[in-house]
Amino acid sequence: FPDISPARFLAGATFIKGMLGLADHFVSPSRFLVDRYVDWGLAEERFSVIEHALDVAGGAPPRPLPQGKGRRSRFAYFGQLTPYKGADVLIDAVTRIPEDVWGEDSMLLVYGGNLERQPQAYQDKFAKLVESAGRRVRFCGAFQNREMPNLMRSVDWMVMPSVWWENSPIVIQEAFFHGRPILASNLGGMAEKITDEVDGLHFRSGSPEDLVDCMVRALTEPGLWDRLRGGIKRPMSHRECAQTHLELYRRLIAERSRPQPAQRDPAAMIA
């Protein structure tokens, strides 16, 4: 930010820390976010990590395979079509997968919007990648959260190719709730929430080549989908989340009601 002076950054940080000092406690949905604020200068003991919760009636069953055979070959992207979300990295990777591996049954479903609001250079790059991908990619438009259970019925794998830090995107909890393993960039909240080789696979952020390797494994490695699906832990429910928050609030209230140790007047200490 060459147009912003260091003094202005310092003034802004001082103001924000002063405002945050009015709070007794902070709740974060990821340890990654806590670490960022602690590195910035806030006290670690003022934070608690409570994960996002879902209020969904039931999970979507696995996608039926033709005649009980076939592959887990449907990938999906859910998110805004911005440079930071890495959808261009994903589509680039799709174009690089050999035809004999991709086959006729594979497809990438893209659920997202707002491409028209992005810089023109990114729109042009995206258009070229889409042209190269051809029939391998199907654009399904924007979606509402309430549609997720139905949309998941057509999905085997979720892909999160963000090239910038994520905190704790709710789409991770949604994918896990419906039992879909995730291929994710190896940074930020994604690397924290998705455990490599347990409930998903990590790839190097911004690397279509590394993502190709993950997708090829997804298409060719026997038993990989079932193993990763078996490693998924069910996300917290909205009731469990509310109870966790209540327990935290009650603890903080109890701590505030306790007598505080007397503090000596600094002026009285001056001889």
N, C-alpha and C positions, 0 to 999 in steps of 0.2 A: 504494500500500500504506500507507494512513494509520495502520494499527495497528503498523507496524514503524518503529522510530526510525532516523535516519541512522547513529547510532553502531553499531546492530546490523548494518546493511548493511556498514559499514566493517569491522567485526570479521569478518563472514563472508567478505568479499572478501580480507582479509588472510590468513585461514586457508586459503582455497582456493588462493591464489597461492603460499603456502608449500608446500602439498602438491604443486602442479604443478611447483614448483621442483626436486623430486626427479627429474623426468624429464629425460633428455638431449635428447629430440626429440619432436615431435608430428606425427602424420599426420592430415590432414583430407581428406575427399572433395570439398571445394569451396573455392574461393578466398574465397567469401563468408564462410564460417565463420572462415577465417584472419583476415580483416579485422576481424571482430567481436572476436576475442581480442587482436589487435594494438591495436585502439582501446582495449581494456580495460587494456592495459599490458604484455602479454607481448612478447618480442623476436621480430621477424619471422623472423630467421634460424633460429629453432628449429622452424620449420614446413616441412613438405613437403605438397604436394597430390597425392594418389593417388586416382584415381576408384574408385568401386565397380566390382565385376566380376560377371560372370554365368557360370554353368555350365549352359548350355542346349544341348541337342543340335542343334536346328535351329529356324529361324524359321518362323512361321506364314505361309503364302502370303496374298496379298491376297484379300479376300472376293470370291467369284465374284459377278458382277453378272448379273441375269436376262437370258439370251440375249445376253450380251456388251454390254448397254446398261444404262441406269439411272445412278444417281448414287452418289457416296460419301456416304451419308446416315446411317450408323450411328455415333453418338457413345457413348462409354463413360466412366464415372467409376469409379475404383478407389480405395477408401480408407475410413477411418472416417467415420461420419456425425456429426461434431462441428461446433460453430460455427466452429472455426478452419480447417476444411478447405473451407468454402465450398460444400458441396453445395446449400445453400439458394439461394445466388446462381445456381448452374447451373440448378436447376429453375425458378427465377423467370424466368431468361432464356428457357428453353424455352417457357414459357407466353406469352411476348411475341412470338414469331416468327409473322408472318402465316400464315394457313392456306394461302394460295396458294404460299407459299415452303416451308412444312414438308411439305405434301402427305401422301400415304398411305404413302410408303415410308420416311419418316424415323423414327428412334427413339433415345431415350436409354436406355442400359443402365446401371443403377446396381449396382455390386458393393461392398457394404459392410455394416457392422453397428454395433451398440452405440448405436443411436438411443435405446433405452430407458434408457440411463445418462446421458443429457444432461439439462440443466435443463428443467423442465416448460414454461417459456415457449418454449424452442427447439423442443421436441417439438410444441407447439401450432402454432407458425409453420410448421414443416415439414409438418405434416398438411394445413394449408390450401393450401400450395403444391402438394402432391401431388394434392389434390382438383382444383385448377385445371388441372393438367397433364393429368389424365385418362390417355388411352391413349398419350400421347406418351412416357410414362416407364414402364419395366419394371424392377421391383426383383428382383434376382437373388440377394440374400443375400451372406453373407460368402464368401470364397474363400481357397484356399491358393496359395502361390507356384508350386507344381508344376503347378497348373491353368492358369497363364497362357498357355502356348502354344496350348492348345485354346480358351480363351476369346477369344483374339485373332483367331481365324478369323472371328468374327462382327462384328469392329470395324473401322471405317475411321479414326476420329479418337479420340484420347485427350483428355480435358479435365481440367485441373488448376486448379480455381478457388480455391485456398487464399487466405485473407485475412490470414494471418500468415506470417512467414518460414518457408521450408523450407530445409533444409541441402542434401541431395542424395538425394531419395527414389528408392529403387531402381526404382520404377514408371517413372521417366523412362528408365532404361537398358533396362527391359523393353520399353517402347513402341518405342524406337529399334531395339532388336535385331530386332523383328518388323516394322520398317518402317512404323510408324504415326506420322504427324505429330501434334503436341500443340498444343492451344490452352491457354495458361497465363497465370496472373496475372503481372504485370510487376514482381515484387519477389523479393528473396532469391535462394536457390539456383536457383529456377525460371528467373528472368531470365538467370542465368549459364549454365545448362545448355541452355536452349532458345533458339535464335537466331531472333529475329523475322524473318519472311519468308524464312528459309533452311530450317529444319527444323520450323517451327511458326509460330504467331501469338501475339503478346502482346495482352492486354487489361488495362484498368485494374482493379486489384484491388478487389473489392467492388462492382463496377459491372455489374449485369445488362444495362444498356443497351449498354455497350461489348462485352460478351460476345455479345449478340444480333448486333451488327455482324459479329463474327468468324464466328459460326455461319452467318449468312446468306451470307457470302462462301464458306464451306465448301460450302454447298448450291447455290450459283449460279455461282461463278466457274469458267469452263472451264479445265481443266489445273492448277488450284491444288494438288489432292492429289498429282498426279504430280510437280509441281515441288518441293513440299516433301518428298515422299518421297525424291526424288533428292538432296536436300541433307542427308539424314541420314548421319552417320558411325557406323560400326559400333562399339558399345561394346567396352571392353577385356574380354578373356576372363579367366577365373580364373587360367589359367596365366601370362598376361602380367602380371596384377596381382601374383601371387606373386613373379615374377621382379623386378618393380620394387621390391617390399618388400625382397627379399634384397639387391639392389644398394644400397639405402639403408642397411640394417643393416651391410653390409660397409664402406661408407664411414664410418659413424659409429664402428665398431670401430677402423678404421684411424686415424681422427683421434684417438681416445682413447689409442692406443698411442704416438703421437708425443710426444717430450719437450716438456714445457710450459716456457715461459720462466719463469725464476726470479722470484719476487715478493719484494720487500723487506719486511722486518718493519716494520710501522708504528711499533712501539715504538722500534726502533733509529734512526728518523728524528727522534726528539725530542732536541733539543740539551740 
